[in-house]
């Protein structure tokens, strides 16, 4: 069992007043560990709000936070995209809170990511899912800036992917051109399976249900073939655009 504050207290005490200070530091550290009920470094990091307890998604939302802040102030579109990723992963309320904390921490841009990404380089499916999610975040505001693209290419190299491979994923994740009002709205209604007089709650429910069914990350975890994943990516983009068009026509957010 590790007591995080005990060694920190010892080190601080030694630096300040030598061996007597180190003894006092250990005692103070142990008292603080007991008071906070900390038994590991992981608990300390989680208590500070820097790491979600669900470590499987930690790297993803750290990367998304870094990208959201890369070109300047974080926009509402970036926050919505982060929420969509949480929904696609099926995160519950507690996990969403943890993901939000790590997303915010990622925005600070203070942690090195090279080793974490290099450790994933041999996991082809996980690498593709990660890069696709990052591209979706980069495209969230409708454009990918040069600083975002540079960062994505760097991460891709750390993940063992060539620039061409990373760019190809970015092309797949690019939003489709917005359909015209004349012919796009009826098609959007058909795609979402709703009526022109559907209320906002019904529209949101239909959109989320279809998005959950067709999201490529969810199918990837289920072992879908590459062809099916490409089709799911295309359908997801269509659903995003259809929902945007219907939402704008009906005037809700």
C-alpha positions in Angstrom: 0.0 0.0 0.0 1.4 3.4 -1.1 0.8 6.5 1.0 1.3 9.4 -1.5 1.8 12.3 0.9 4.2 10.5 3.2 7.2 10.4 0.8 6.3 13.9 -0.5 6.3 15.2 3.1 9.6 13.4 3.8 11.3 15.0 0.7 10.0 18.5 1.6 11.2 18.1 5.2 14.6 17.0 4.2 15.0 19.9 1.8 14.0 22.4 4.4 15.7 21.2 7.6 17.5 17.9 7.0 16.8 14.7 8.8 14.6 16.1 11.6 12.5 17.8 9.0 12.2 14.6 7.0 10.8 12.8 10.1 8.3 15.5 10.7 7.4 15.5 7.0 6.7 11.8 7.0 4.4 12.1 10.1 2.5 15.0 8.6 2.2 13.2 5.3 0.8 10.1 6.9 -1.7 12.1 8.8 -2.8 13.8 5.6 -3.1 10.5 3.8 -5.3 9.1 6.6 -7.4 12.2 6.6 -8.0 12.1 2.8 -8.1 8.2 2.8 -5.5 8.0 0.1 -3.8 4.6 -0.5 -2.2 5.0 -3.9 -0.8 7.6 -6.3 -3.8 6.9 -8.6 -6.2 7.9 -6.0 -4.3 11.1 -5.4 -4.4 12.0 -9.1 -8.1 11.2 -9.4 -8.8 13.3 -6.2 -7.0 16.2 -7.9 -9.3 15.8 -10.9 -6.5 15.2 -13.4 -7.5 11.6 -14.3 -10.8 9.9 -14.8 -11.3 6.7 -12.8 -12.2 5.0 -16.2 -8.6 5.1 -17.4 -9.5 3.5 -20.7 -10.8 6.8 -22.0 -8.3 9.1 -20.4 -6.0 9.4 -23.3 -8.8 10.0 -25.8 -10.3 13.0 -23.9 -6.9 14.4 -23.1 -6.2 14.5 -26.8 -9.6 16.0 -27.6 -9.0 18.7 -25.0 -5.6 19.5 -26.5 -7.1 19.8 -30.0 -10.0 21.9 -28.9 -7.7 24.6 -27.6 -5.0 24.3 -30.3 -6.3 27.1 -32.6 -7.4 29.5 -29.9 -10.4 29.7 -27.5 -12.5 26.6 -27.2 -15.8 27.0 -29.0 -19.2 25.6 -28.2 -18.9 23.3 -31.2 -15.9 21.7 -29.5 -17.8 21.1 -26.3 -20.7 19.6 -28.2 -18.4 17.3 -30.0 -16.9 16.1 -26.7 -20.4 15.4 -25.5 -21.1 13.4 -28.6 -18.0 11.3 -28.1 -19.1 10.6 -24.5 -22.5 9.6 -25.8 -21.1 7.3 -28.5 -19.0 5.5 -25.8 -22.0 5.0 -23.6 -20.5 6.8 -20.6 -22.7 7.2 -17.6 -23.0 10.4 -15.6 -20.0 9.6 -13.3 -17.8 8.7 -16.3 -18.9 11.8 -18.2 -17.8 14.0 -15.2 -14.4 12.3 -15.2 -14.1 12.6 -19.0 -15.0 16.3 -18.7 -12.2 16.9 -16.1 -9.6 15.2 -18.2 -10.8 17.1 -21.3 -10.4 20.4 -19.4 -6.9 19.3 -18.2 -6.0 18.4 -21.8 -6.8 22.0 -22.8 -4.0 23.2 -20.6 -1.4 21.4 -22.9 1.1 20.8 -20.1 1.5 17.0 -20.3 3.8 15.1 -22.7 1.9 12.5 -24.8 4.6 10.8 -26.9 5.1 7.8 -24.7 1.4 7.2 -24.2 0.8 7.3 -27.9 3.8 5.2 -28.8 2.6 2.4 -26.5 -0.5 2.1 -28.7 1.3 1.9 -32.0 0.8 -1.8 -32.4 -2.9 -1.7 -31.7 -4.3 -0.9 -35.2 -8.0 -0.8 -34.3 -7.4 1.4 -31.2 -5.1 3.7 -33.2 -7.7 4.2 -35.9 -10.5 4.9 -33.5 -8.3 7.4 -31.6 -7.3 9.3 -34.8 -10.9 9.3 -36.1 -12.1 10.8 -32.8 -9.4 13.5 -33.0 -10.2 14.4 -36.6 -13.9 14.7 -35.6 -12.9 17.2 -32.9 -10.7 19.1 -35.3 -13.6 19.3 -37.8 -16.1 20.3 -35.1 -16.0 24.0 -36.0 -16.2 23.3 -39.7 -12.5 23.7 -40.5 -9.1 22.2 -39.6 -6.5 24.9 -38.9 -2.8 24.4 -39.7 -1.9 24.0 -36.0 -4.5 21.3 -35.6 -3.3 19.5 -38.7 0.3 19.7 -37.6 -0.6 18.2 -34.2 -2.6 15.4 -35.7 0.2 14.5 -38.1 2.7 14.5 -35.2 0.4 12.2 -33.1 0.0 10.0 -36.1 3.7 9.5 -36.4 4.0 8.7 -32.7 1.2 6.1 -33.3 3.2 4.6 -36.1 1.1 6.0 -39.0 2.4 7.9 -42.1 1.2 11.4 -42.9 -0.8 10.0 -45.9 -2.6 7.5 -43.6 -3.5 10.2 -41.1 -4.7 12.6 -43.9 -6.8 9.8 -45.4 -8.6 9.4 -42.0 -9.1 13.2 -41.9 -10.7 13.1 -45.3 -13.1 10.4 -44.2 -14.1 12.4 -41.1 -14.6 15.7 -43.0 -18.2 17.0 -42.8 -20.3 16.7 -45.9 -21.4 20.0 -47.6 -24.6 21.3 -46.1 -27.6 20.3 -48.2 -29.6 23.1 -49.7 -32.9 24.0 -48.1 -34.8 23.2 -51.2 -34.1 19.5 -51.4 -32.1 18.7 -48.2 -34.9 19.1 -45.6 -37.2 16.4 -46.9 -34.3 14.0 -47.2 -33.1 14.9 -43.7 -36.6 14.0 -42.3 -36.5 10.7 -44.1 -33.0 9.9 -42.9 -33.9 10.6 -39.3 -37.3 8.9 -39.6 -39.3 11.8 -38.3 -42.2 14.0 -39.5 -42.2 17.7 -40.2 -44.4 18.3 -37.1 -42.2 16.2 -34.8 -41.3 18.0 -31.5 -37.7 18.8 -30.5 -37.6 15.9 -28.0 -38.7 13.4 -30.6 -36.2 14.7 -33.1 -33.3 14.5 -30.6 -34.3 11.0 -29.6 -34.4 9.8 -33.2 -31.0 11.4 -33.9 -29.3 9.9 -30.8 -30.8 6.5 -31.4 -29.5 6.4 -35.0 -26.2 7.9 -34.0 -25.7 5.2 -31.4 -26.5 2.5 -33.8 -24.2 3.7 -36.6 -21.3 5.2 -34.8 -18.1 3.7 -36.2 -16.3 3.5 -32.8 -19.1 1.4 -31.4 -19.0 -0.9 -34.4 -15.3 -1.1 -34.2 -15.5 -2.4 -30.6 -17.9 -5.1 -31.9 -15.4 -6.3 -34.5 -17.0 -4.9 -37.6 -15.2 -5.2 -40.9 -13.3 -2.2 -42.5 -16.0 -1.9 -45.2 -18.7 -1.7 -42.6 -16.8 0.8 -40.6 -16.4 3.0 -43.7 -20.1 2.8 -44.4 -20.9 3.6 -40.7 -18.6 6.7 -40.9 -20.4 8.0 -44.0 -23.8 7.4 -42.4 -22.7 9.2 -39.2 -21.7 12.2 -41.2 -25.1 12.2 -43.0 -26.9 12.0 -39.6 -24.9 14.9 -38.3 -25.8 17.1 -41.3 -29.5 16.0 -41.3 -29.9 16.8 -37.6 -28.2 20.2 -38.1 -30.6 21.0 -40.9 -33.7 19.9 -39.1 -32.6 21.6 -35.9 -31.9 24.9 -37.7 -35.3 24.7 -39.5 -37.2 24.0 -36.2 -35.2 26.6 -34.2 -33.9 24.7 -31.2 -30.5 23.7 -29.8 
